[in-house]
Amino acid sequence: MQEFQEYLRAPETRVYLMFLRAHASIMRDLEKTLQDEVGISITWLDVLTQLARADGHRMTHTQLSQRRLVGGSGGITRLVDRMAKAGLVTRRASRKDRRTSYVVMTDAGREMYERASLAGSRVVREHFTDHVKPEEAQPLRSFFGRVLGEDV
């Protein structure tokens, strides 16, 4: 028990807990802003963002599921169903492989992505990037690169 108490008081652990609180706060504000101003969830913005960055604004369900940043990998079919019903995405069969279908962003999806991205980027600026000093950017990139196992 003593060892655990020391762990909780360690500076590294306190930084981690502050990171969790900051992340939760930003995500709450981002979700609220997207719902209030644009009428979509952060999960929908995540899907639209992945599609906007993809070649041809399309991805397979598997690719989309693996690249999502918000939510788990499960439930992608129901999520795409709801977004298709809203007119933001559509499904297209692969011409090369009948077993494969693509989730494709529609024109309405692109318009929604642009609106949601503006609202979302404002929240991210206000709650995160405006607080990063220029001299802190590279050390933070290096740190998060190590955490994510990425070369930066």
N, C-alpha and C positions, 0 to 999 in steps of 0.2 A: 504494500500500500504506500509506503514511504517513497519507493521508487516511482510509482505512478504520480504521486503528488509533485515530485521533482520534475518529472516529464511535463506536467501541465504548466509548471512555472518557467520552463526553459524558454529563452527568447525565441527560438525557432518555432516552438509550438504556439506561442502567442502570436507570432506572425501568421502562422497557418490559420488560426482561429479568426484573426482579423480579416484575412483573405476570404474565408467563408462568409463572414458577416457582410463584407463589402460586396461579394458576388450576389448574395441573397438580396441585398438592398437594391442593387442595380437591376437584377432580374425582375423584382417586384415592380419597380418604377417603369421598366421597359414594357412589361406586360400590361400594366395599367394604361400607359400612354398609347400603346398600339390599340388596345380595346377602345379607349375613349375617343381617340382621334381618327383612327382608320377602320376600326371594326374587325380586326383580325387578331389572332393570338401570336405569340412569339414563335410557337411551333410552326404556324403557317408561314411566317416570315422566314424562318430557317429553311423550309422547303423551297420557297421562292428564291431565296438567296443562292441555294445550291444549284437550282436550275438556271438562274441568271448567269452563273459562272461557268456552266457546263457548255461544251461545244454543241451548238444548235439548240440551246436551251432545253435539252432533253437528257434524261438519265433512265436507266432501268430501275425497277423497284429496289433491286439489291444494291445498286450503286447509291441510290438515294438514302436507303436505310443505313448504309455504312458511313456516309458522309455527314449525316445530320449531326448538329451540335447540341440540339435541345431535345430532350426526351430520349427514350431508349430506342433500340432497333426494332422492337415489336410494334405492331399496329399500323404499319406503313400503308397497308391496303385500305383500311378504314379511313385513315387520314387522307389519302389520295381520293377516295370515294367522296368524302365531304368537300374537298377542294374542287373536284370535278363538278359536283352538283352546284357549287358556287360560280362555276365558269372560269376558274383561275388556271386550271390545268385540264389536259385531256390525255387519253391513252391512245397510243398508236402501236400497232403490231409491227414487228421487225420484218423487213422484206427478205432478210437473209435466214432468219430462224423463227419459225412459227411459234416456238415455245417462249420467245422473248417479246415483251412489250415495253414500250417506253412511256414515261411520264413526261409530257411536253407542256411547257408554259404557254398559255394563250396570250393574246393581246391584252385581254382584261387582267391576266396575271401579271404581265409586265407593268401595266399602269398601277396596279395595286402594290407591286414590289417597289416602284419608284416612290409612291406616297409613303409607304411603310418605312422604307429606308431613310427617308428624310426625317421622319418622326423618331425613328430608332437611333439614328446617328446623333441627333440632338441630345437624347438622353445619355448616350455613351459619352459624348463630349462633356456634358454637364457633370456627370458622376464619375468619370474616369480620366479620359485623355487630357482634359483641361488641368488635371491635378498632377500630371506627369511632367516634371521639369525636363528640358532638353538633355541635360547631362544624365538623367536617370533612364532614358529610353533604351540605350544600348545595354546597360547592366540588367535591366528588366527583361529585354529580349533574350539575353544569354541565360538568365535564370530560368525563364519559362521554357526556353529551348531544351535545357537540361531536364526539367521536369517532364516535358513531353517526349524526350528522347529524340529530338530533332537537331540537326546541324543548323546553326544560324551564323 
